[in-house]
């Protein structure tokens, strides 16, 4: 059974429709919504079709259903506003972009978080070993046995508590 997890913070006549990511819930956008509300915006954290229920509920839907729920939520919310902004996280950001492309006169602006603009499957093959730290160097192994690439280890893991993740981000910036 799908539960209702949407939220609405009433503020001014400018509003932000927030769209959660795939398999997520509106709750993942609540903190962003609270900050926008404190800044004077009305904020509606909508729930995508098939989400907040069972796995079967989610699998019974697809991107067209999710997009239809975005369109319906935007229509309802925009009726209360002078200016509609749309924001989303991950797949929600893609749905926000799609909505803005389909309704350019209706959307005053976008807030996109963790947007995947190009997806080519996994960029790293499953059989490739992960980068490893050797002293002050990050060693990136190659599948074909060619010379390994050495990149200086970051001074600190980019604000992330997990060094391996921070080092991978550092690698991505230097490749």
N, C-alpha and C positions, 0 to 999 in steps of 0.2 A: 504494500500500500504506500502510495506517495504522500508524504506529509508536506504541508505548506511551510516553507522556510523563508519566504520573502520578507523584506523589511522596507519601510517607508519612513523617511524623516522629512517632515514638511518644513520648508524654509521659504525662500523668495520665489519669484516667478521665473528664475533660471534654475533648471534642474539637470541632474546627471543620472542617467540610466546606467546602472552597473551590471555587468554580465560576468558570471563566474565561469570557471574553466570546465573542461570535460571531466566528468565524474565528480566534480566539486559541488559545492552548495553556495547559496548566497552569503552564508556566514564568512566565507573567505574574503569577501569584499566589504564586510561590515566596518572594519577599522578605517578603510579609505573613505567609506560613506560618512562615518562620524566626523572625520576631518573636513570633508567637503561641506557637511551640514554646519559645522562650527564657522565655516567661512561664509555662510549665508545661503547656500544652495539647498534646494529640495533634492532629495536623493531617494531613488527607488532601486533596491537590490532585487532584481527579478530572479525567477527560478526557471531554468531551461526545462523543456519537455523531457520527461523520463527520468529526471534527476531527483534525488532525495527519496528514493524508494529502494526497491530490490534490484539486483542485477538484471533480472528478467524485464523489469520496467525500463531500464536503460537500454537493453539490447533490442527492445521493441521499437525504439526510435532511431532516427538518423539525423544528419546535419540539416536536412530540410525541415524536419519537425522542430529542431532547436531554433533554426532561423525564423520559422513561423511564430514561435513563442516570443522571440525578440521583437518581431514586427507588432504583434498584439500588445506586448507590454509598452512599446514605444508609443503606439497609438493612444492607449489609455492615459499614459503619463503626460504626453505632449498636450493633451486637451486641457491640462491644468497650468501650462507654462507659456511664457513668451519666448524662451530660448531653451532648446534641448541639446544637451551634450551627452555623448555616449562613451562609456569606458568599459574595458574588459580585460580579463586576465587570460593569457594563453589562448585557448580556442575561443574564449569569450571576446578577446581582442580581435580575432579574425571575424567573428560574427558582427562586432561593432563596425569594423572596416566595411564589411559587406553591406550592412545597413546604410552606412553613410554614403557608399557608392550608389546605392539604389535610391536614396532620398537626400541628395546633396542640399536642397533648399531647406530641408527640415532640421538638419544637424548643424549646430553652430560650432562644434569642435569635438575632438576625440581625446581620450586618455587611454593609452595602450600600454599594457604591462605584460612583459614576457611574450611578445608576439613572435610567432614562427612565420617568417615571410617566405622561407624556402626550406622544404623538407625533402631530403634525398634518401630517406631511410636512415639507418645509423651511419654516421660519417666514419666510424671506426669499426672495422670488422670484428666479429665476436672472438675470433682466434688471436687477435693482436693483444699482446700483454699491455697492461696499463703503464703509463709513465712512472718512473721510480726516482726517488731522491738518492743521489750519491754525493755525500758531502754537501757542497754548496751548489751542485748542478742538478738539473732535472734531466734525466736521460729518457729520450723518446726512442723506443726500439722500432726497428723496421721489420716487416714480414719477410722480405727477401734476403735478409742477412747482410744488407749493405751497411755502410758506416752508420753509427748511431749519431743522432743530432743532440748536442748538449746546449742547453739554454740555462743561463744563470738563474738560480733559485731566487724567488722574490724575497725581499727583506721580511715581509710579513704576509700572511695568506689573505691579502686583500679584504680584511675585515671579516673573513669567514673563520669560524671556529675549527673547521676541519681542514687541516693542511693539504691533504690530497686533493680536495675539491678546489681550494685556492690555487694550488699549483697547476691544476688542469686549466683553470681560467687563465692563469699567467701564460701557459703554453699557447692557448688559443690566440692570445693577443700578439704573440711573437712568431706565429707560423705564417 
